[in-house]
């Protein structure tokens, strides 16, 4: 007689499930037994910020199919984004075990919202009764599946349509998926130990929870050089935050900003709190959770702050300001130049778009948020 219930959403196969480990219960007498519903696959590989903002589709998918078993395939660096995310049942790395699962497991719905050939190829490989988004045609070219996906592909291919677009990414992909508004929020949950680590960071640095704390993230990712705001503007903003709002300021960045942040810290003075540039991804989140408002360009940090329920002042130069959903908790500070949203990797215009954003404009946005 079969004593294992393989249809249970907690079944692992290669090891005991968490409930058997906790209580010793077997399938027949387990109170946590829960048969999985529709099998849904989401393909979203990179970049980290794109993966994080795409988690906003999860509440809508779960609302439409409450018992759905959701599998997400992504690159290994994005795996930490799903720690504590109970809306995803299984996360697969883009490695042999993940590729095997695509070709063996049968899904009811497979979703790819990325126009990259690799992501589209993964959707083509997936065994699914229904596919939405983008796959590859018989000659290996990216193909939209339906009118809503075609509109997104057109904005990816034609710059003028990208500039003219006024719908957020979340609105666009929800349309592709046929999900009803409102758009769900970014899903980012901290574990208790991570919250405690953030609290310890705040105590060690003398952060007063009764005072306003503003985070300033100086990163811009590696693809578009001019996503980063100027060092001069950052230093002036920090001084005004302390002088005019009596704010505590925490400076954030990644390994690429280490030298840049050192110069900013030296110029801005000793009262600025350095969050460090060598944090793990989850460590970065635990420290980011200590701020009330974040100033950032179009980066992963921006989406993380929104996922943590923070307010944001978002700075935009070469990328679209309108595609970024702020969920009513943010202000867009858009470079006042005719070439804004150029999506050029580099630029010879001087002053460039981010040079044109002043500390005064950012301060005005922060005051409105307050």
C-alpha positions in Angstrom: 0.0 0.0 0.0 1.3 3.5 -0.9 1.9 5.4 2.3 3.5 8.4 0.7 1.2 11.2 -0.7 3.3 12.6 -3.5 0.6 15.1 -4.4 1.2 17.0 -1.2 2.7 20.4 -1.7 5.3 19.7 1.0 6.6 16.4 -0.6 10.3 16.6 -1.3 11.2 13.1 -2.4 14.9 13.2 -1.6 14.3 14.0 2.1 11.6 14.2 4.8 9.3 17.2 4.6 9.5 19.9 7.3 6.5 18.6 9.2 7.8 15.1 9.5 11.1 16.4 10.7 9.2 18.5 13.3 6.7 16.0 14.6 7.5 12.6 13.1 4.0 12.5 11.4 3.6 10.5 8.3 1.4 11.3 5.4 -1.7 9.3 6.5 -2.0 11.1 9.8 -0.4 14.5 9.1 -2.6 17.5 9.8 -0.6 19.6 7.4 -1.3 17.5 4.4 -2.2 19.8 1.5 -2.6 18.6 -2.1 -1.0 21.0 -4.6 -3.4 22.8 -7.0 -2.5 24.1 -10.4 1.2 23.9 -11.2 2.6 27.3 -12.3 6.1 28.0 -13.6 7.6 31.4 -13.6 10.8 32.1 -15.6 12.6 35.2 -14.5 16.4 35.1 -14.5 17.9 38.5 -14.0 18.7 41.2 -13.1 18.2 41.2 -9.3 16.0 44.3 -9.4 13.9 42.8 -12.2 13.5 39.5 -10.4 12.4 41.3 -7.3 9.9 43.6 -8.9 8.4 40.7 -10.8 7.4 39.1 -7.4 4.5 41.5 -7.5 2.7 39.1 -9.8 2.6 36.5 -7.0 -0.3 37.8 -4.9 -2.5 38.0 -8.0 -1.6 34.5 -9.1 -2.3 33.1 -5.6 -5.6 35.1 -5.5 -6.7 33.6 -8.8 -5.5 30.1 -7.9 -5.3 29.9 -4.1 -4.0 26.3 -4.1 -1.4 26.9 -6.9 2.0 25.3 -6.6 4.4 28.0 -7.9 7.9 27.1 -9.2 10.3 29.9 -10.1 13.5 29.4 -12.1 16.2 32.0 -11.8 19.9 32.5 -11.7 21.8 31.5 -8.6 22.5 35.1 -7.4 18.8 35.8 -7.2 18.0 32.8 -4.9 18.3 34.8 -1.7 15.5 37.0 -2.8 13.1 34.2 -2.2 14.1 33.5 1.4 10.9 33.8 3.5 8.7 34.1 0.5 5.8 31.7 1.2 4.1 32.5 -2.1 6.7 30.5 -4.1 6.7 26.8 -3.3 9.9 25.9 -5.1 12.8 27.9 -6.5 15.1 26.3 -9.1 18.5 27.6 -10.1 19.4 27.9 -13.7 21.6 24.7 -13.4 21.1 21.1 -14.5 18.6 20.2 -11.8 16.4 23.2 -12.9 16.7 22.4 -16.6 15.8 18.7 -15.9 12.7 19.8 -14.0 11.5 22.0 -17.0 11.6 19.0 -19.3 10.2 16.4 -16.9 7.6 18.2 -14.8 4.3 19.1 -16.4 2.9 22.5 -15.6 -0.6 23.8 -16.0 0.7 27.3 -16.7 4.2 28.5 -17.7 5.1 32.2 -17.6 8.0 34.1 -19.1 7.8 37.9 -19.0 11.4 38.5 -20.3 12.2 39.2 -23.9 15.7 37.7 -23.7 16.4 34.7 -26.0 17.5 32.5 -23.1 14.4 33.1 -21.0 12.2 32.7 -24.1 14.1 29.4 -24.8 13.3 28.1 -21.3 9.6 28.7 -21.9 9.9 26.8 -25.1 11.5 23.9 -23.3 8.9 23.8 -20.5 6.2 21.2 -20.7 3.0 23.2 -20.0 -0.6 23.1 -21.1 -0.7 26.9 -21.3 2.1 29.4 -21.9 2.1 33.2 -21.7 4.7 35.8 -22.3 7.5 35.1 -24.7 8.9 31.9 -26.2 11.1 31.2 -29.3 9.7 30.5 -32.8 11.0 27.6 -35.0 14.0 29.7 -36.0 15.0 30.6 -32.5 13.6 34.2 -32.5 11.8 35.7 -29.6 8.0 35.5 -30.1 5.2 37.2 -28.2 2.3 35.0 -27.1 -0.7 37.2 -27.5 -1.4 40.9 -28.1 -0.5 42.1 -24.6 2.9 40.5 -24.9 3.3 41.9 -28.3 2.9 45.4 -26.9 5.7 44.8 -24.3 8.0 43.4 -27.1 7.4 46.5 -29.2 8.4 48.8 -26.3 11.6 46.7 -25.9 12.5 47.0 -29.6 11.5 50.6 -30.4 12.9 53.5 -28.4 10.1 55.9 -29.3 7.4 53.5 -27.9 9.5 53.0 -24.8 9.6 56.8 -24.1 5.9 57.2 -24.9 4.8 54.4 -22.5 3.1 55.5 -19.3 2.1 52.1 -17.8 4.2 50.5 -15.1 5.9 47.2 -15.6 3.6 45.6 -13.1 0.5 46.9 -15.0 1.9 45.6 -18.3 2.7 42.1 -17.1 -0.5 41.8 -15.1 -2.3 42.4 -18.4 -0.2 39.7 -20.0 -1.2 37.3 -17.2 -4.8 38.4 -17.3 -4.7 39.4 -13.6 -7.2 41.9 -12.3 -6.0 45.1 -10.7 -4.8 46.4 -8.3 -1.3 45.3 -8.9 0.3 43.4 -6.1 3.3 44.6 -4.2 6.9 43.5 -4.2 7.2 40.4 -2.0 10.2 40.7 0.3 10.1 39.2 3.8 12.8 39.3 6.5 13.4 36.4 8.8 13.3 37.1 12.6 17.1 36.7 12.7 17.5 39.2 9.9 15.3 41.7 11.7 17.3 41.3 14.8 20.6 41.8 12.9 19.1 45.1 11.5 18.1 46.1 15.0 21.7 45.5 16.3 23.1 47.5 13.4 20.8 50.4 14.4 21.8 50.2 18.1 25.5 50.0 17.3 25.3 53.1 15.1 23.2 55.1 17.5 20.1 55.3 15.3 17.2 57.0 17.2 13.9 55.4 16.2 12.2 58.6 17.1 14.0 60.6 14.5 13.7 60.6 10.8 16.2 58.2 9.1 16.9 58.6 5.4 18.9 56.1 3.4 20.9 57.2 0.4 21.8 54.4 -2.1 24.6 55.4 -4.5 24.5 52.3 -6.7 23.3 52.3 -10.3 24.0 48.7 -11.5 26.6 47.9 -14.2 24.6 48.3 -17.4 23.9 52.0 -17.6 26.8 54.2 -16.4 24.6 57.3 -15.9 22.1 55.7 -13.6 24.3 56.9 -10.7 23.6 60.4 -9.3 26.6 62.7 -8.9 28.8 62.7 -5.8 28.4 66.4 -5.5 24.6 66.2 -5.5 24.7 63.3 -3.0 27.0 65.3 -0.6 24.8 68.4 -0.8 21.6 66.4 -0.2 23.1 64.7 2.9 24.1 68.1 4.4 20.6 69.5 3.7 19.0 66.4 5.2 20.9 66.9 8.4 20.6 70.7 8.5 17.0 71.2 7.4 15.3 68.0 8.6 17.6 66.9 11.4 17.6 63.6 9.7 19.9 60.6 10.4 21.5 59.6 7.1 22.6 56.0 6.2 24.8 55.6 3.1 24.3 52.4 1.1 26.1 50.9 -1.9 27.5 47.7 -3.3 31.1 46.6 -4.0 31.3 48.8 -7.1 30.6 51.9 -5.0 33.2 51.3 -2.3 35.6 54.0 -3.4 32.8 56.3 -4.4 31.1 56.0 -1.0 34.4 56.6 0.8 34.8 59.9 -1.0 31.2 60.8 -0.1 31.6 59.9 3.5 34.8 62.0 3.8 33.1 65.0 2.2 29.8 64.7 4.0 31.3 64.5 7.5 31.4 61.9 10.4 27.8 61.9 11.3 26.8 59.9 8.2 26.3 56.2 9.0 28.1 53.9 6.6 26.0 50.7 5.9 29.0 49.2 4.2 29.5 48.0 0.6 30.3 44.4 1.2 27.1 43.1 2.8 25.4 39.9 1.7 22.1 40.5 -0.1 20.1 39.6 2.9 22.4 41.6 5.2 21.8 44.6 2.9 18.0 44.1 3.3 18.2 44.0 7.1 20.1 47.3 7.2 17.8 48.9 4.6 14.8 48.0 6.9 16.1 50.5 9.4 15.4 53.6 7.3 12.1 55.5 6.8 12.8 56.8 3.3 15.3 55.8 0.6 16.8 58.0 -2.0 17.9 55.8 -4.9 18.1 55.6 -8.7 16.4 52.8 -10.7 18.1 49.9 -9.0 17.5 46.7 -7.0 17.7 48.8 -3.8 14.7 50.8 -4.9 12.5 47.7 -5.4 13.8 46.2 -2.1 12.8 49.4 -0.2 9.3 49.2 -1.7 9.1 45.5 -0.7 10.0 46.5 2.8 7.2 49.1 2.9 9.5 52.1 2.8 8.9 55.4 1.1 11.2 56.2 -1.8 12.5 59.2 -3.8 13.4 57.6 -7.1 15.9 59.3 -9.5 15.6 58.6 -13.2 18.0 59.5 -16.0 18.6 57.0 -18.9 15.8 54.6 -17.9 12.0 55.0 -17.9 10.5 56.7 -14.9 7.0 55.5 -15.8 7.7 51.8 -15.8 8.6 51.8 -12.2 5.6 51.2 -9.9 5.9 53.1 -6.6 2.7 51.9 -5.0 1.7 55.3 -3.8 4.7 55.5 -1.5 7.2 57.3 -3.7 8.1 60.4 -5.8 9.8 60.3 -9.2 12.6 62.7 -9.7 13.1 62.8 -13.5 16.1 64.3 -15.2 14.8 67.5 -16.9 16.5 66.8 -20.3 14.9 66.0 -23.7 16.9 62.8 -24.1 15.7 61.3 -20.8 14.8 57.6 -21.1 17.5 57.0 -23.8 18.5 53.6 -22.6 22.1 54.2 -23.8 24.9 52.4 -22.0 27.1 55.4 -22.3 26.7 59.1 -23.2 28.8 62.0 -24.4 26.3 64.7 -23.5 27.7 67.1 -20.9 26.2 67.8 -18.5 24.5 64.4 -18.6 21.0 63.6 -17.4 21.9 62.8 -13.8 24.0 66.0 -13.6 20.8 67.9 -14.2 19.1 66.6 -11.0 19.7 69.0 -8.2 19.8 68.3 -4.4 17.0 70.9 -4.1 14.7 68.9 -6.3 15.3 65.8 -4.3 14.7 67.6 -1.1 11.4 68.9 -2.4 10.3 65.4 -3.2 11.4 64.2 0.3 9.4 67.0 2.0 6.3 66.0 0.0 6.8 62.4 1.1 7.0 63.5 4.7 
